[in-house]
Amino acid sequence: MIRSLRALDIVCNGLRPDGPPLNSVSDATWQQAMALANDHLVGPTLHAALARARRLDELPDDVRDYLALLYESNASRNARLRQQALELMGALALADIQGMLLKGGATLFQDPEPERSGRMIRDLDVLVPRQAADRVFAVLDELGYGIIARYADGHHAYGDFARPGDPGAVDLHFELLDTPHVLPARDVWRRAVEINVRNTPFFVPSPTDRVLHNVLHAQIHFLANYYRGLFELRQLYEFTMLARSDGPAIDWPFIDTSLMQHRLRAPLHAYALMAHRWLGAPWTLPEPASPAVRRYVQHCRLQWRVPMLAPLRTPVANIRSAFAPHRMDAIYGDHGPLLRRRLRHAARYLRKGGAKEWIGRLLRSQAHPGGWRQ
């Protein structure tokens, strides 16, 4: 299977305020570009970016109408999500419980229009203190929410709660990541920003922590895209917008140093370089990207164009993700040589799961961070 790099460039150029004109794009390429935008959940975002740059007249009528429909539908849903979030934050505040909106939920109150309405949001990620869990459950129950997915004990999140008629579920978090020592909730709470909307007080992460969470969620957590040579334009564009709008308020040296301490500097620099090259994000990190990072970004483009390359990378990607230094630190601490901790982890996993399960983990096509943890 071969994908069109031209379609990828069209979408990225449309997301840039200074992108080259789109008037000469063929109908076939527009079809590929719209399919790509839908796959990466940036259709409404693309409309918002073009509208803000006053570039909608560069599009064919049918493409412009299609993107407008996506944007209007998403704007309506986001307005309902915003109201849902306010209701929940208000109920938590009345119960004397601090609540923090993460990721897409934070954009509903922090980002300007039209980006706020163009951001596609799956659910509302809400961070609460672990010690307040029982009281939070009571608030959710009082509001009519029921649990629809429960995570295993020890997970960084408790589960998903939903209510009939609502546009999205509530994903209840006690920590932000499955490796909390990389971005501990206690530190995010300490640096959090309190806001008040319609007499409803709640918190959002600081600009620095919004960037850290975005990078770690996109590159390391969730689908472990860095190890697989993959990317998601929706998250990459959010990083770009944060770098543009909140740049002075973001402590970039802190981000760089923090991730370097966990041996995650390469994922950060690769992600920032993608945003810089493809979406026009300013380069704000203290040092330029290394030759290895530049080669990695070129490989990501090649792998996107030829998806059949991805399965060849899968076993190595799964091993790198599962045995990454920051995961070994989370499980065994940072004491002793890294190789010894990796061998210990492999031996424990083989004893627990056996060779058949080991092979299955090696060949699976979707990452599940922490799936090899004990």
Contacts in CASP RR format, 6 or more apart in sequence:
PFRMAT RR
TARGET T0000
AUTHOR 0000-0000-0000
METHOD contacts of the structure
MODEL  1
MIRSLRALDIVCNGLRPDGPPLNSVSDATWQQAMALANDHLVGPTLHAAL
ARARRLDELPDDVRDYLALLYESNASRNARLRQQALELMGALALADIQGM
LLKGGATLFQDPEPERSGRMIRDLDVLVPRQAADRVFAVLDELGYGIIAR
YADGHHAYGDFARPGDPGAVDLHFELLDTPHVLPARDVWRRAVEINVRNT
PFFVPSPTDRVLHNVLHAQIHFLANYYRGLFELRQLYEFTMLARSDGPAI
DWPFIDTSLMQHRLRAPLHAYALMAHRWLGAPWTLPEPASPAVRRYVQHC
RLQWRVPMLAPLRTPVANIRSAFAPHRMDAIYGDHGPLLRRRLRHAARYL
RKGGAKEWIGRLLRSQAHPGGWRQ
1 306 0 8 1.000
1 307 0 8 1.000
1 308 0 8 1.000
2 305 0 8 1.000
2 306 0 8 1.000
3 32 0 8 1.000
3 36 0 8 1.000
3 304 0 8 1.000
3 305 0 8 1.000
3 306 0 8 1.000
3 307 0 8 1.000
4 29 0 8 1.000
4 32 0 8 1.000
4 305 0 8 1.000
5 301 0 8 1.000
5 304 0 8 1.000
5 305 0 8 1.000
6 29 0 8 1.000
6 32 0 8 1.000
7 29 0 8 1.000
7 32 0 8 1.000
7 33 0 8 1.000
7 35 0 8 1.000
7 36 0 8 1.000
8 36 0 8 1.000
8 278 0 8 1.000
8 301 0 8 1.000
8 304 0 8 1.000
8 305 0 8 1.000
10 22 0 8 1.000
10 25 0 8 1.000
10 29 0 8 1.000
10 30 0 8 1.000
10 33 0 8 1.000
11 33 0 8 1.000
11 36 0 8 1.000
11 37 0 8 1.000
11 40 0 8 1.000
11 42 0 8 1.000
11 46 0 8 1.000
11 233 0 8 1.000
12 233 0 8 1.000
12 278 0 8 1.000
12 279 0 8 1.000
13 19 0 8 1.000
13 20 0 8 1.000
13 22 0 8 1.000
14 22 0 8 1.000
14 46 0 8 1.000
14 49 0 8 1.000
14 50 0 8 1.000
14 55 0 8 1.000
15 42 0 8 1.000
15 45 0 8 1.000
15 46 0 8 1.000
15 49 0 8 1.000
15 233 0 8 1.000
15 237 0 8 1.000
15 240 0 8 1.000
15 279 0 8 1.000
16 49 0 8 1.000
16 279 0 8 1.000
16 280 0 8 1.000
17 49 0 8 1.000
17 52 0 8 1.000
17 53 0 8 1.000
18 280 0 8 1.000
21 58 0 8 1.000
22 55 0 8 1.000
22 58 0 8 1.000
22 59 0 8 1.000
23 58 0 8 1.000
25 33 0 8 1.000
27 60 0 8 1.000
30 60 0 8 1.000
30 63 0 8 1.000
34 43 0 8 1.000
34 63 0 8 1.000
34 66 0 8 1.000
37 43 0 8 1.000
37 46 0 8 1.000
37 233 0 8 1.000
40 232 0 8 1.000
40 233 0 8 1.000
40 234 0 8 1.000
41 120 0 8 1.000
41 232 0 8 1.000
41 233 0 8 1.000
41 234 0 8 1.000
42 120 0 8 1.000
42 233 0 8 1.000
42 234 0 8 1.000
42 237 0 8 1.000
43 67 0 8 1.000
43 70 0 8 1.000
43 71 0 8 1.000
43 120 0 8 1.000
44 67 0 8 1.000
44 70 0 8 1.000
44 71 0 8 1.000
44 73 0 8 1.000
44 74 0 8 1.000
44 75 0 8 1.000
44 117 0 8 1.000
44 118 0 8 1.000
44 119 0 8 1.000
44 120 0 8 1.000
45 115 0 8 1.000
45 118 0 8 1.000
45 119 0 8 1.000
45 120 0 8 1.000
45 234 0 8 1.000
45 237 0 8 1.000
46 67 0 8 1.000
47 56 0 8 1.000
47 67 0 8 1.000
47 68 0 8 1.000
47 70 0 8 1.000
47 71 0 8 1.000
47 114 0 8 1.000
47 118 0 8 1.000
48 71 0 8 1.000
48 114 0 8 1.000
48 115 0 8 1.000
48 117 0 8 1.000
48 118 0 8 1.000
49 115 0 8 1.000
49 237 0 8 1.000
50 56 0 8 1.000
50 58 0 8 1.000
50 59 0 8 1.000
50 67 0 8 1.000
51 71 0 8 1.000
51 114 0 8 1.000
52 114 0 8 1.000
52 115 0 8 1.000
56 64 0 8 1.000
59 67 0 8 1.000
71 114 0 8 1.000
71 117 0 8 1.000
71 118 0 8 1.000
74 117 0 8 1.000
74 118 0 8 1.000
74 119 0 8 1.000
74 120 0 8 1.000
75 114 0 8 1.000
75 117 0 8 1.000
75 118 0 8 1.000
77 121 0 8 1.000
77 167 0 8 1.000
78 108 0 8 1.000
78 116 0 8 1.000
78 117 0 8 1.000
78 118 0 8 1.000
78 119 0 8 1.000
78 121 0 8 1.000
79 117 0 8 1.000
80 166 0 8 1.000
80 167 0 8 1.000
81 105 0 8 1.000
81 108 0 8 1.000
81 121 0 8 1.000
81 124 0 8 1.000
81 167 0 8 1.000
81 168 0 8 1.000
82 108 0 8 1.000
82 109 0 8 1.000
84 124 0 8 1.000
84 166 0 8 1.000
84 167 0 8 1.000
84 168 0 8 1.000
85 101 0 8 1.000
85 105 0 8 1.000
85 108 0 8 1.000
85 109 0 8 1.000
85 124 0 8 1.000
86 197 0 8 1.000
86 198 0 8 1.000
86 200 0 8 1.000
87 143 0 8 1.000
88 124 0 8 1.000
88 126 0 8 1.000
88 139 0 8 1.000
88 140 0 8 1.000
88 143 0 8 1.000
88 170 0 8 1.000
89 99 0 8 1.000
89 101 0 8 1.000
89 200 0 8 1.000
89 201 0 8 1.000
89 202 0 8 1.000
90 200 0 8 1.000
90 201 0 8 1.000
90 202 0 8 1.000
91 139 0 8 1.000
91 142 0 8 1.000
91 143 0 8 1.000
92 98 0 8 1.000
92 99 0 8 1.000
92 128 0 8 1.000
92 136 0 8 1.000
92 139 0 8 1.000
92 202 0 8 1.000
93 99 0 8 1.000
93 200 0 8 1.000
93 201 0 8 1.000
93 202 0 8 1.000
95 135 0 8 1.000
95 138 0 8 1.000
95 139 0 8 1.000
97 128 0 8 1.000
97 129 0 8 1.000
97 132 0 8 1.000
97 135 0 8 1.000
97 136 0 8 1.000
97 139 0 8 1.000
98 128 0 8 1.000
98 129 0 8 1.000
98 132 0 8 1.000
98 189 0 8 1.000
98 202 0 8 1.000
98 203 0 8 1.000
99 126 0 8 1.000
99 127 0 8 1.000
99 128 0 8 1.000
99 202 0 8 1.000
99 203 0 8 1.000
100 126 0 8 1.000
100 127 0 8 1.000
100 128 0 8 1.000
100 188 0 8 1.000
100 189 0 8 1.000
100 192 0 8 1.000
100 202 0 8 1.000
100 203 0 8 1.000
100 204 0 8 1.000
100 205 0 8 1.000
101 108 0 8 1.000
101 109 0 8 1.000
101 124 0 8 1.000
101 125 0 8 1.000
101 126 0 8 1.000
101 127 0 8 1.000
101 202 0 8 1.000
101 203 0 8 1.000
101 204 0 8 1.000
102 125 0 8 1.000
102 126 0 8 1.000
102 127 0 8 1.000
102 173 0 8 1.000
102 176 0 8 1.000
102 204 0 8 1.000
102 205 0 8 1.000
102 213 0 8 1.000
103 121 0 8 1.000
103 125 0 8 1.000
103 213 0 8 1.000
103 214 0 8 1.000
103 217 0 8 1.000
104 119 0 8 1.000
104 121 0 8 1.000
104 124 0 8 1.000
104 125 0 8 1.000
105 121 0 8 1.000
105 124 0 8 1.000
105 125 0 8 1.000
106 204 0 8 1.000
106 205 0 8 1.000
106 210 0 8 1.000
107 115 0 8 1.000
107 116 0 8 1.000
107 119 0 8 1.000
107 121 0 8 1.000
107 238 0 8 1.000
108 116 0 8 1.000
108 119 0 8 1.000
108 121 0 8 1.000
109 195 0 8 1.000
109 197 0 8 1.000
109 204 0 8 1.000
110 195 0 8 1.000
110 204 0 8 1.000
110 210 0 8 1.000
111 119 0 8 1.000
111 241 0 8 1.000
111 245 0 8 1.000
112 245 0 8 1.000
115 241 0 8 1.000
119 234 0 8 1.000
119 238 0 8 1.000
120 234 0 8 1.000
122 168 0 8 1.000
123 160 0 8 1.000
123 168 0 8 1.000
123 169 0 8 1.000
123 170 0 8 1.000
123 171 0 8 1.000
124 168 0 8 1.000
124 169 0 8 1.000
124 170 0 8 1.000
124 171 0 8 1.000
125 171 0 8 1.000
125 173 0 8 1.000
126 170 0 8 1.000
126 171 0 8 1.000
126 172 0 8 1.000
126 173 0 8 1.000
127 173 0 8 1.000
127 174 0 8 1.000
127 175 0 8 1.000
127 176 0 8 1.000
127 185 0 8 1.000
127 188 0 8 1.000
127 189 0 8 1.000
128 136 0 8 1.000
128 172 0 8 1.000
128 173 0 8 1.000
128 174 0 8 1.000
129 174 0 8 1.000
129 189 0 8 1.000
130 174 0 8 1.000
133 158 0 8 1.000
133 174 0 8 1.000
136 172 0 8 1.000
140 146 0 8 1.000
140 161 0 8 1.000
140 170 0 8 1.000
140 172 0 8 1.000
143 163 0 8 1.000
144 163 0 8 1.000
145 161 0 8 1.000
145 162 0 8 1.000
145 163 0 8 1.000
145 170 0 8 1.000
146 161 0 8 1.000
146 162 0 8 1.000
146 163 0 8 1.000
147 159 0 8 1.000
147 160 0 8 1.000
147 161 0 8 1.000
148 160 0 8 1.000
148 161 0 8 1.000
148 162 0 8 1.000
148 169 0 8 1.000
149 159 0 8 1.000
149 160 0 8 1.000
150 158 0 8 1.000
150 159 0 8 1.000
151 157 0 8 1.000
151 158 0 8 1.000
151 159 0 8 1.000
155 178 0 8 1.000
156 173 0 8 1.000
156 174 0 8 1.000
156 175 0 8 1.000
156 176 0 8 1.000
156 177 0 8 1.000
156 178 0 8 1.000
156 180 0 8 1.000
157 171 0 8 1.000
157 172 0 8 1.000
157 173 0 8 1.000
157 174 0 8 1.000
157 175 0 8 1.000
158 172 0 8 1.000
158 173 0 8 1.000
158 174 0 8 1.000
159 171 0 8 1.000
159 172 0 8 1.000
160 169 0 8 1.000
160 170 0 8 1.000
160 171 0 8 1.000
160 172 0 8 1.000
161 169 0 8 1.000
161 170 0 8 1.000
161 172 0 8 1.000
162 168 0 8 1.000
162 169 0 8 1.000
162 170 0 8 1.000
173 185 0 8 1.000
174 185 0 8 1.000
175 184 0 8 1.000
175 185 0 8 1.000
176 183 0 8 1.000
176 185 0 8 1.000
176 188 0 8 1.000
176 213 0 8 1.000
176 216 0 8 1.000
176 217 0 8 1.000
177 183 0 8 1.000
177 213 0 8 1.000
177 216 0 8 1.000
177 217 0 8 1.000
177 220 0 8 1.000
177 221 0 8 1.000
178 221 0 8 1.000
178 369 0 8 1.000
178 370 0 8 1.000
179 220 0 8 1.000
179 221 0 8 1.000
179 326 0 8 1.000
179 327 0 8 1.000
179 330 0 8 1.000
179 369 0 8 1.000
180 330 0 8 1.000
181 326 0 8 1.000
181 329 0 8 1.000
181 330 0 8 1.000
182 216 0 8 1.000
182 220 0 8 1.000
182 259 0 8 1.000
182 262 0 8 1.000
182 264 0 8 1.000
182 326 0 8 1.000
182 330 0 8 1.000
183 209 0 8 1.000
183 212 0 8 1.000
183 213 0 8 1.000
183 216 0 8 1.000
187 209 0 8 1.000
188 205 0 8 1.000
188 206 0 8 1.000
188 209 0 8 1.000
188 213 0 8 1.000
189 203 0 8 1.000
191 205 0 8 1.000
191 206 0 8 1.000
191 208 0 8 1.000
191 209 0 8 1.000
192 203 0 8 1.000
192 204 0 8 1.000
192 205 0 8 1.000
192 206 0 8 1.000
192 209 0 8 1.000
193 203 0 8 1.000
193 204 0 8 1.000
193 205 0 8 1.000
193 206 0 8 1.000
194 201 0 8 1.000
194 202 0 8 1.000
194 203 0 8 1.000
195 201 0 8 1.000
195 202 0 8 1.000
195 203 0 8 1.000
195 204 0 8 1.000
204 210 0 8 1.000
205 213 0 8 1.000
206 249 0 8 1.000
207 242 0 8 1.000
207 246 0 8 1.000
207 247 0 8 1.000
207 249 0 8 1.000
207 250 0 8 1.000
208 249 0 8 1.000
208 250 0 8 1.000
208 251 0 8 1.000
208 254 0 8 1.000
208 255 0 8 1.000
210 242 0 8 1.000
210 246 0 8 1.000
211 239 0 8 1.000
211 242 0 8 1.000
211 243 0 8 1.000
211 246 0 8 1.000
211 250 0 8 1.000
211 255 0 8 1.000
212 255 0 8 1.000
212 258 0 8 1.000
212 259 0 8 1.000
214 235 0 8 1.000
214 238 0 8 1.000
214 239 0 8 1.000
214 242 0 8 1.000
215 239 0 8 1.000
215 255 0 8 1.000
215 259 0 8 1.000
215 267 0 8 1.000
215 268 0 8 1.000
215 271 0 8 1.000
216 264 0 8 1.000
217 235 0 8 1.000
218 225 0 8 1.000
218 231 0 8 1.000
218 232 0 8 1.000
218 235 0 8 1.000
218 236 0 8 1.000
218 239 0 8 1.000
218 271 0 8 1.000
219 225 0 8 1.000
219 226 0 8 1.000
219 264 0 8 1.000
219 267 0 8 1.000
219 268 0 8 1.000
219 270 0 8 1.000
219 271 0 8 1.000
220 226 0 8 1.000
220 264 0 8 1.000
220 267 0 8 1.000
220 321 0 8 1.000
220 324 0 8 1.000
220 326 0 8 1.000
220 369 0 8 1.000
221 369 0 8 1.000
222 367 0 8 1.000
222 369 0 8 1.000
223 230 0 8 1.000
223 366 0 8 1.000
223 367 0 8 1.000
224 317 0 8 1.000
224 321 0 8 1.000
224 367 0 8 1.000
224 369 0 8 1.000
225 231 0 8 1.000
225 232 0 8 1.000
226 266 0 8 1.000
226 267 0 8 1.000
226 270 0 8 1.000
226 271 0 8 1.000
227 316 0 8 1.000
227 317 0 8 1.000
227 318 0 8 1.000
227 320 0 8 1.000
227 321 0 8 1.000
227 324 0 8 1.000
227 367 0 8 1.000
228 310 0 8 1.000
228 313 0 8 1.000
228 314 0 8 1.000
228 317 0 8 1.000
228 367 0 8 1.000
229 296 0 8 1.000
229 299 0 8 1.000
229 300 0 8 1.000
229 303 0 8 1.000
229 310 0 8 1.000
229 313 0 8 1.000
229 317 0 8 1.000
230 300 0 8 1.000
230 303 0 8 1.000
230 304 0 8 1.000
230 310 0 8 1.000
231 271 0 8 1.000
231 274 0 8 1.000
231 300 0 8 1.000
231 304 0 8 1.000
236 271 0 8 1.000
236 274 0 8 1.000
236 275 0 8 1.000
236 278 0 8 1.000
236 279 0 8 1.000
237 279 0 8 1.000
239 271 0 8 1.000
239 272 0 8 1.000
239 275 0 8 1.000
239 281 0 8 1.000
240 275 0 8 1.000
240 279 0 8 1.000
240 280 0 8 1.000
240 281 0 8 1.000
242 250 0 8 1.000
243 250 0 8 1.000
243 275 0 8 1.000
243 281 0 8 1.000
243 282 0 8 1.000
243 284 0 8 1.000
244 281 0 8 1.000
244 282 0 8 1.000
247 282 0 8 1.000
247 284 0 8 1.000
250 284 0 8 1.000
252 284 0 8 1.000
252 285 0 8 1.000
252 286 0 8 1.000
253 286 0 8 1.000
255 268 0 8 1.000
255 285 0 8 1.000
256 265 0 8 1.000
256 268 0 8 1.000
256 285 0 8 1.000
256 286 0 8 1.000
256 287 0 8 1.000
259 265 0 8 1.000
259 267 0 8 1.000
259 268 0 8 1.000
262 325 0 8 1.000
262 326 0 8 1.000
262 329 0 8 1.000
263 324 0 8 1.000
263 325 0 8 1.000
263 326 0 8 1.000
264 326 0 8 1.000
266 290 0 8 1.000
266 292 0 8 1.000
266 293 0 8 1.000
266 296 0 8 1.000
268 285 0 8 1.000
269 285 0 8 1.000
269 289 0 8 1.000
269 290 0 8 1.000
269 293 0 8 1.000
270 289 0 8 1.000
270 293 0 8 1.000
270 296 0 8 1.000
270 297 0 8 1.000
270 300 0 8 1.000
272 281 0 8 1.000
272 283 0 8 1.000
272 284 0 8 1.000
272 285 0 8 1.000
272 289 0 8 1.000
273 289 0 8 1.000
273 293 0 8 1.000
273 294 0 8 1.000
273 297 0 8 1.000
274 297 0 8 1.000
274 300 0 8 1.000
275 281 0 8 1.000
276 282 0 8 1.000
276 283 0 8 1.000
277 297 0 8 1.000
289 297 0 8 1.000
302 309 0 8 1.000
303 309 0 8 1.000
303 310 0 8 1.000
303 313 0 8 1.000
310 365 0 8 1.000
311 365 0 8 1.000
314 362 0 8 1.000
314 363 0 8 1.000
314 364 0 8 1.000
314 365 0 8 1.000
315 362 0 8 1.000
315 363 0 8 1.000
317 367 0 8 1.000
318 361 0 8 1.000
318 362 0 8 1.000
318 363 0 8 1.000
318 364 0 8 1.000
318 367 0 8 1.000
319 362 0 8 1.000
321 327 0 8 1.000
321 367 0 8 1.000
321 369 0 8 1.000
322 361 0 8 1.000
322 370 0 8 1.000
322 371 0 8 1.000
322 372 0 8 1.000
323 342 0 8 1.000
323 345 0 8 1.000
323 346 0 8 1.000
323 372 0 8 1.000
325 338 0 8 1.000
327 369 0 8 1.000
327 370 0 8 1.000
327 373 0 8 1.000
328 338 0 8 1.000
328 341 0 8 1.000
328 342 0 8 1.000
328 345 0 8 1.000
330 373 0 8 1.000
331 341 0 8 1.000
331 345 0 8 1.000
331 373 0 8 1.000
331 374 0 8 1.000
332 341 0 8 1.000
332 344 0 8 1.000
332 345 0 8 1.000
333 341 0 8 1.000
345 372 0 8 1.000
345 374 0 8 1.000
348 374 0 8 1.000
349 358 0 8 1.000
349 372 0 8 1.000
349 374 0 8 1.000
350 358 0 8 1.000
352 374 0 8 1.000
361 371 0 8 1.000
361 372 0 8 1.000
END
